[in-house]
């Protein structure tokens, strides 16, 4: 499989070759839940749509986001070792990463089973959708370890510049998911359970494919199942880098859960509209996430190769690219807002609220770009602790304070907290990076 050299030559071109497969891969991963929402919303109704989206989706993202952040530790280590040609360390990191993935996957699954019902009750999920929300969550957790194995395998492949195979495997699993959705929900009338089982099976397919590709690889990322174990020094490094990133992802999601408790109080129509808008909003966050993953690998490999000037140039140019693409996306989605919202539900009240949400938030998407790209670049340098603190203050603390200021809430008053915290946190990251404050945590770099 061809990997483009990101430590020599042009900067943007190899980044784009790396970025687009990540973007499309993220798209197909998110399409799992989006396809569920399309079929559930149009066949089973708005109550079922609210059950698989809204608070349920955000709750599940706490677990997924934590592990994806943690797996960034493996990405950074392998990309740095790859840049400095330390292939023996890569082998140890590959096998330790899978050991961590399996152990954490089982642990999070058990935790998820025990916390689902009290969490949804605490978050104020309406009684009319509580039982079907729990049904979806419990089945989803059956296949949770498959998802984590896939994510860890993708992190390993992307660390050496291979972002295409994860895309191919997700396309296959997404096709499986769509076919099973139609079969389980449309033909066998399995309801919410059908959507959940389709997702679990498709995630198992993607996990098997990525594991087989690593087992058959003849390169430094070859996986031998018998050699999977926890090398403690490597595991500590993965956790040291990845844990703050995992906590950062959880903090975002927890803040969204707090917001969801306010949205839940506004009724099923608002929950369904927020779910429909959330699927559109997810398209922007997929681009955002792909930008961050790409710059992390770019910075990690170039940092490992001690090409510090290239690190600075790449981050600056990628930041401008990210802002530009986010502005274009905002314009497109605002122009076609009614069409996009109607895809998910035909209820006129839901459509009206969904369009309003899109016009309120989409113009501010570009203000978040510096957070993702600068923090992604810092992650590639191994600096994750202080960026997590910046996120905790700028996103979570400010949102919680905002939500407890007022005695009553309208939808607009709740949603304005998003652009406010995006702007504040972006300013903090710009100061931290461009004033050189990060160098205290990365003493090796001289740029």
C-alpha positions as CSV (number, residue, x, y, z in Angstrom):
1,X,0.0,0.0,0.0
2,X,1.5,3.4,-1.0
3,X,2.2,6.0,1.7
4,X,3.0,9.5,0.7
5,X,6.2,10.9,2.2
6,X,5.2,13.6,4.7
7,X,8.7,14.4,6.0
8,X,10.1,15.7,2.7
9,X,9.1,17.8,-0.3
10,X,5.8,19.7,-0.6
11,X,3.7,20.1,2.6
12,X,0.1,20.6,1.6
13,X,-0.1,18.0,-1.2
14,X,0.9,14.9,0.9
15,X,-1.2,16.2,3.7
16,X,-4.2,16.3,1.4
17,X,-3.5,12.8,0.2
18,X,-3.5,11.7,3.8
19,X,-6.4,13.9,4.8
20,X,-9.1,12.9,2.3
21,X,-9.0,9.1,3.1
22,X,-9.3,10.0,6.8
23,X,-12.2,12.3,6.0
24,X,-14.0,9.7,3.9
25,X,-13.2,7.1,6.5
26,X,-14.6,9.2,9.3
27,X,-17.7,9.9,7.1
28,X,-18.4,6.2,6.7
29,X,-17.9,5.6,10.4
30,X,-20.4,8.3,11.3
31,X,-22.7,6.9,8.6
32,X,-23.4,3.9,10.8
33,X,-25.5,6.1,13.2
34,X,-26.7,8.4,10.4
35,X,-28.2,5.4,8.4
36,X,-29.8,4.2,11.6
37,X,-31.3,7.7,12.0
38,X,-32.6,7.9,8.4
39,X,-34.3,4.5,8.5
40,X,-35.5,4.8,12.1
41,X,-36.8,8.3,11.7
42,X,-38.7,7.6,8.6
43,X,-40.0,4.1,9.4
44,X,-40.4,4.1,13.2
45,X,-41.1,7.8,13.8
46,X,-39.7,10.7,15.7
47,X,-39.8,9.0,19.1
48,X,-37.5,6.3,17.8
49,X,-35.3,9.0,16.1
50,X,-35.0,10.8,19.4
51,X,-34.1,7.5,21.1
52,X,-31.1,6.7,18.9
53,X,-29.9,10.3,18.7
54,X,-29.9,13.2,21.1
55,X,-28.8,12.2,24.6
56,X,-28.3,8.5,23.7
57,X,-25.8,9.4,21.0
58,X,-23.9,11.8,23.2
59,X,-23.8,9.3,26.0
60,X,-22.3,6.7,23.8
61,X,-19.8,9.2,22.4
62,X,-18.3,9.6,25.9
63,X,-17.0,6.1,25.7
64,X,-16.0,6.2,22.0
65,X,-14.4,9.6,22.4
66,X,-12.3,8.6,25.4
67,X,-10.8,5.6,23.6
68,X,-10.2,7.4,20.3
69,X,-8.3,10.1,22.3
70,X,-6.4,7.4,24.2
71,X,-5.5,5.7,20.9
72,X,-3.9,9.0,19.8
73,X,-1.1,8.0,22.2
74,X,-0.2,5.1,20.0
75,X,-0.5,7.2,16.8
76,X,1.9,9.8,18.2
77,X,4.5,7.2,19.5
78,X,4.5,5.2,16.3
79,X,4.6,8.3,14.0
80,X,7.6,9.6,16.0
81,X,9.4,6.2,15.9
82,X,8.6,6.0,12.2
83,X,10.1,9.4,11.5
84,X,13.3,8.4,13.4
85,X,13.3,4.8,12.0
86,X,13.1,3.1,15.4
87,X,11.4,0.0,14.0
88,X,11.9,-2.2,17.1
89,X,10.0,0.3,19.2
90,X,7.2,0.4,16.6
91,X,6.7,-3.4,17.0
92,X,6.5,-3.1,20.8
93,X,4.0,-0.2,20.5
94,X,1.8,-2.1,18.0
95,X,1.4,-5.2,20.2
96,X,1.0,-3.1,23.4
97,X,-1.6,-0.9,21.7
98,X,-3.8,-4.0,21.0
99,X,-3.4,-5.3,24.5
100,X,-4.6,-2.0,25.9
101,X,-7.5,-1.8,23.4
102,X,-8.8,-5.3,24.4
103,X,-8.5,-4.6,28.2
104,X,-10.0,-1.1,28.0
105,X,-12.7,-2.3,25.6
106,X,-14.0,-5.0,28.0
107,X,-13.8,-2.6,30.9
108,X,-15.7,0.2,29.2
109,X,-18.4,-2.3,28.1
110,X,-19.0,-3.4,31.6
111,X,-19.1,0.2,32.8
112,X,-21.5,1.1,30.1
113,X,-24.0,-1.6,31.1
114,X,-24.1,-0.4,34.7
115,X,-24.2,3.3,34.0
116,X,-26.6,3.5,31.1
117,X,-30.0,3.7,32.9
118,X,-28.9,5.9,35.8
119,X,-27.2,8.2,33.3
120,X,-30.2,8.6,31.1
121,X,-32.5,9.1,34.1
122,X,-30.1,11.8,35.5
123,X,-30.0,13.5,32.1
124,X,-33.7,13.8,31.9
125,X,-34.5,11.6,28.9
126,X,-38.3,11.6,28.5
127,X,-40.1,8.5,29.8
128,X,-41.7,7.8,26.5
129,X,-38.3,7.1,24.9
130,X,-36.3,5.8,27.9
131,X,-37.0,2.0,27.4
132,X,-36.2,2.0,23.6
133,X,-33.1,4.2,24.3
134,X,-31.8,1.6,26.8
135,X,-32.5,-1.2,24.4
136,X,-30.4,0.4,21.7
137,X,-27.5,1.2,24.2
138,X,-27.3,-2.4,25.7
139,X,-27.1,-4.0,22.3
140,X,-24.6,-1.4,21.1
141,X,-22.3,-2.3,23.9
142,X,-22.2,-5.9,22.9
143,X,-20.0,-5.0,20.0
144,X,-18.2,-2.1,21.6
145,X,-14.8,-3.9,21.8
146,X,-15.0,-4.5,18.0
147,X,-15.2,-0.7,17.5
148,X,-12.2,-0.1,19.8
149,X,-10.1,-2.8,18.0
150,X,-10.9,-1.1,14.7
151,X,-10.0,2.3,16.0
152,X,-6.7,1.1,17.4
153,X,-5.8,-0.6,14.2
154,X,-6.6,2.5,12.2
155,X,-4.4,4.6,14.5
156,X,-1.5,2.3,13.8
157,X,-2.0,2.4,10.0
158,X,-2.4,6.2,10.0
159,X,0.7,6.7,12.1
160,X,2.9,5.4,9.2
161,X,0.9,7.4,6.6
162,X,-1.6,4.8,5.4
163,X,-5.0,6.4,5.6
164,X,-6.5,4.4,2.7
165,X,-7.0,0.9,4.1
166,X,-9.1,2.2,7.0
167,X,-11.3,3.9,4.4
168,X,-11.7,0.7,2.3
169,X,-12.6,-1.4,5.4
170,X,-15.2,1.1,6.6
171,X,-16.8,1.3,3.1
172,X,-17.3,-2.5,3.3
173,X,-18.7,-2.4,6.8
174,X,-20.9,0.5,6.0
175,X,-22.5,-1.4,3.1
176,X,-23.0,-4.3,5.4
177,X,-24.7,-2.0,7.9
178,X,-27.1,-0.5,5.4
179,X,-28.1,-4.0,4.1
180,X,-28.7,-5.2,7.6
181,X,-30.6,-2.1,8.6
182,X,-33.0,-2.7,5.7
183,X,-33.2,-6.4,6.5
184,X,-33.7,-6.2,10.3
185,X,-35.9,-3.1,10.4
186,X,-37.7,-3.1,7.1
187,X,-38.2,-6.9,6.6
188,X,-38.0,-8.5,10.0
189,X,-39.6,-5.6,11.8
190,X,-37.1,-5.7,14.7
191,X,-37.4,-2.0,15.5
192,X,-34.7,-0.2,17.4
193,X,-33.0,-3.6,18.2
194,X,-32.5,-4.2,14.5
195,X,-30.6,-0.9,14.0
196,X,-28.4,-1.7,17.0
197,X,-27.6,-5.3,15.8
198,X,-26.8,-4.0,12.3
199,X,-24.3,-1.6,13.8
200,X,-22.7,-4.3,16.0
201,X,-22.2,-6.7,13.1
202,X,-20.8,-4.1,10.8
203,X,-18.3,-3.0,13.5
204,X,-17.2,-6.6,13.9
205,X,-16.6,-6.8,10.1
206,X,-14.4,-3.6,10.2
207,X,-12.4,-4.9,13.2
208,X,-11.7,-8.3,11.5
209,X,-10.5,-6.6,8.3
210,X,-8.1,-4.2,10.0
211,X,-6.7,-7.0,12.2
212,X,-6.1,-9.2,9.2
213,X,-4.4,-6.4,7.3
214,X,-1.9,-5.9,10.1
215,X,-1.3,-9.7,10.5
216,X,-0.6,-10.0,6.8
217,X,1.6,-6.9,6.7
218,X,5.3,-7.5,6.1
219,X,6.3,-4.0,7.4
220,X,7.2,-2.7,10.8
221,X,3.5,-2.7,11.9
222,X,3.1,-6.5,11.5
223,X,0.8,-7.9,14.1
224,X,1.3,-11.3,15.7
225,X,-1.7,-12.3,17.8
226,X,0.5,-14.4,20.1
227,X,2.8,-11.5,20.9
228,X,0.0,-9.2,22.1
229,X,1.0,-8.1,25.6
230,X,1.4,-5.0,27.7
231,X,5.0,-3.7,27.6
232,X,4.8,-1.5,30.7
233,X,7.2,1.3,29.6
234,X,5.4,1.6,26.2
235,X,2.0,1.4,27.8
236,X,2.9,4.2,30.2
237,X,4.0,6.4,27.2
238,X,0.8,5.6,25.3
239,X,-1.3,6.5,28.4
240,X,0.8,9.6,29.2
241,X,0.1,11.0,25.7
242,X,-3.3,9.5,25.0
243,X,-5.0,9.9,28.4
244,X,-5.2,13.7,28.4
245,X,-6.5,13.5,24.8
246,X,-9.1,11.0,25.9
247,X,-10.1,13.1,28.9
248,X,-10.3,16.1,26.5
249,X,-12.7,14.2,24.3
250,X,-14.8,13.2,27.3
251,X,-15.0,16.7,28.5
252,X,-16.4,17.9,25.2
253,X,-19.0,15.1,25.3
254,X,-19.9,15.7,29.0
255,X,-20.5,19.4,28.3
256,X,-22.8,18.3,25.5
257,X,-24.6,16.0,27.8
258,X,-25.1,18.9,30.3
259,X,-26.5,20.9,27.4
260,X,-28.7,17.9,26.4
261,X,-30.4,17.9,29.8
262,X,-31.6,21.5,29.0
263,X,-32.7,20.5,25.5
264,X,-34.6,17.4,26.8
265,X,-36.8,19.7,28.9
266,X,-38.0,21.4,25.7
267,X,-39.9,18.3,24.4
268,X,-39.7,15.5,21.8
269,X,-39.9,17.9,18.8
270,X,-36.9,19.8,19.9
271,X,-35.0,16.6,20.7
272,X,-35.8,15.2,17.2
273,X,-34.8,18.5,15.5
274,X,-31.6,18.6,17.5
275,X,-30.9,15.0,16.4
276,X,-31.5,15.8,12.8
277,X,-29.3,19.0,13.0
278,X,-26.7,17.0,14.8
279,X,-26.3,14.6,11.9
280,X,-25.6,17.6,9.6
281,X,-23.4,19.2,12.2
282,X,-21.5,15.9,12.4
283,X,-20.4,16.4,8.8
284,X,-18.4,19.5,9.9
285,X,-17.0,17.7,12.9
286,X,-15.8,14.8,10.6
287,X,-13.8,17.3,8.6
288,X,-12.6,18.9,11.7
289,X,-11.5,15.6,13.2
290,X,-9.7,14.6,9.9
291,X,-7.8,17.9,9.9
292,X,-6.6,17.1,13.5
293,X,-5.6,13.5,12.8
294,X,-3.7,14.5,9.7
295,X,-1.7,17.3,11.4
296,X,-0.9,15.0,14.4
297,X,0.7,12.4,12.1
298,X,2.5,15.1,10.1
299,X,3.9,16.8,13.1
300,X,4.7,13.4,14.8
301,X,6.8,12.1,11.9
302,X,8.6,15.4,11.2
303,X,9.3,15.9,15.0
304,X,10.7,12.3,15.1
305,X,12.9,13.2,12.0
306,X,13.9,16.5,13.8
307,X,12.6,18.7,11.0
308,X,11.3,21.4,13.3
309,X,11.0,24.1,10.7
310,X,8.8,21.9,8.6
311,X,6.5,21.3,11.6
312,X,5.9,25.1,11.9
313,X,5.2,25.6,8.2
314,X,2.9,22.6,8.0
315,X,0.8,23.7,11.0
316,X,0.5,27.3,9.7
317,X,-0.6,26.3,6.2
318,X,-3.0,23.6,7.5
319,X,-4.6,26.1,9.8
320,X,-5.4,28.4,6.8
321,X,-6.7,25.4,4.8
322,X,-9.0,24.3,7.7
323,X,-10.5,27.8,8.1
324,X,-11.2,28.0,4.4
325,X,-12.9,24.7,4.1
326,X,-15.1,25.3,7.1
327,X,-16.3,28.6,5.7
328,X,-17.2,26.9,2.4
329,X,-19.1,24.2,4.3
330,X,-21.1,26.7,6.3
331,X,-22.3,28.5,3.2
332,X,-23.3,25.3,1.4
333,X,-25.3,23.9,4.4
334,X,-27.1,27.2,5.0
335,X,-28.1,27.5,1.3
336,X,-29.6,23.9,1.3
337,X,-30.8,23.9,4.9
338,X,-34.4,22.8,4.3
339,X,-33.4,19.9,2.1
340,X,-30.8,18.6,4.5
341,X,-33.2,18.7,7.5
342,X,-36.1,17.0,5.6
343,X,-33.9,14.0,4.9
344,X,-34.2,12.9,8.5
345,X,-37.8,13.7,9.3
346,X,-40.9,15.1,7.6
347,X,-42.6,16.6,10.6
348,X,-43.0,20.4,9.9
349,X,-42.2,21.5,13.5
350,X,-39.1,19.4,13.5
351,X,-38.0,20.8,10.1
352,X,-38.6,24.4,11.3
353,X,-36.6,24.0,14.5
354,X,-33.8,22.2,12.7
355,X,-33.3,24.9,10.1
356,X,-33.2,27.5,12.8
357,X,-30.4,25.6,14.6
358,X,-28.4,25.3,11.4
359,X,-28.6,29.1,10.7
360,X,-27.7,29.8,14.3
361,X,-24.5,27.7,14.6
362,X,-23.1,27.0,11.1
363,X,-21.7,30.6,10.6
364,X,-19.4,30.0,13.6
365,X,-17.9,26.7,12.6
366,X,-14.7,28.3,11.4
367,X,-14.1,29.7,14.9
368,X,-13.4,26.2,16.2
369,X,-10.7,25.3,13.6
370,X,-7.7,26.6,15.6
371,X,-8.6,24.5,18.6
372,X,-8.6,21.2,16.6
373,X,-5.5,21.9,14.4
374,X,-3.3,23.5,17.0
375,X,-4.1,20.9,19.7
376,X,-3.6,18.2,17.0
377,X,-0.2,19.6,16.2
378,X,0.7,19.9,19.9
379,X,-0.4,16.2,20.3
380,X,2.1,15.3,17.6
381,X,4.8,16.9,19.7
382,X,3.7,14.9,22.7
383,X,2.3,17.9,24.5
384,X,-1.2,17.0,25.6
385,X,-1.6,17.9,29.3
386,X,-1.9,21.7,29.1
387,X,-4.1,21.6,26.0
388,X,-6.5,19.4,28.0
389,X,-6.5,22.0,30.8
390,X,-7.2,24.8,28.2
391,X,-10.1,22.7,26.9
392,X,-11.5,21.9,30.3
393,X,-11.6,25.6,31.2
394,X,-12.6,27.0,27.8
395,X,-15.2,24.5,26.9
396,X,-16.6,22.6,30.0
397,X,-16.3,25.2,32.8
398,X,-17.6,28.1,30.7
399,X,-20.5,26.0,29.4
400,X,-21.5,24.8,32.9
401,X,-21.3,28.3,34.3
402,X,-23.4,29.6,31.4
403,X,-26.0,26.9,31.9
404,X,-26.4,27.7,35.6
405,X,-26.6,31.5,35.3
406,X,-30.2,31.6,34.0
407,X,-33.4,30.5,35.8
408,X,-35.1,29.6,32.5
409,X,-33.9,28.6,29.1
410,X,-35.0,29.1,25.5
411,X,-33.4,27.0,22.7
412,X,-31.4,30.0,21.5
413,X,-30.1,30.8,25.0
414,X,-28.9,27.2,25.3
415,X,-27.2,27.0,21.9
416,X,-25.4,30.3,22.0
417,X,-22.9,28.7,24.4
418,X,-21.4,26.7,21.5
419,X,-19.9,29.7,19.5
420,X,-19.0,31.5,22.7
421,X,-16.8,28.6,24.0
422,X,-15.4,27.9,20.5
423,X,-14.1,31.5,20.2
424,X,-12.7,31.7,23.8
425,X,-10.9,28.3,23.5
426,X,-9.5,29.1,20.0
427,X,-8.0,32.4,21.3
428,X,-6.4,30.5,24.2
429,X,-4.8,28.0,21.9
430,X,-3.6,30.7,19.5
431,X,-1.9,32.5,22.4
432,X,-0.4,29.2,23.8
433,X,1.1,28.2,20.5
434,X,2.1,31.4,18.7
435,X,3.6,33.0,21.9
436,X,5.8,29.9,22.2
437,X,4.4,28.9,25.6
438,X,4.3,25.2,24.5
439,X,8.1,25.1,24.3
440,X,8.3,24.7,28.0
441,X,6.7,21.3,27.6
442,X,8.6,20.4,24.4
443,X,12.2,21.4,25.3
444,X,13.7,19.5,22.3
445,X,12.0,21.7,19.6
446,X,13.7,24.9,18.4
447,X,11.4,26.8,16.1
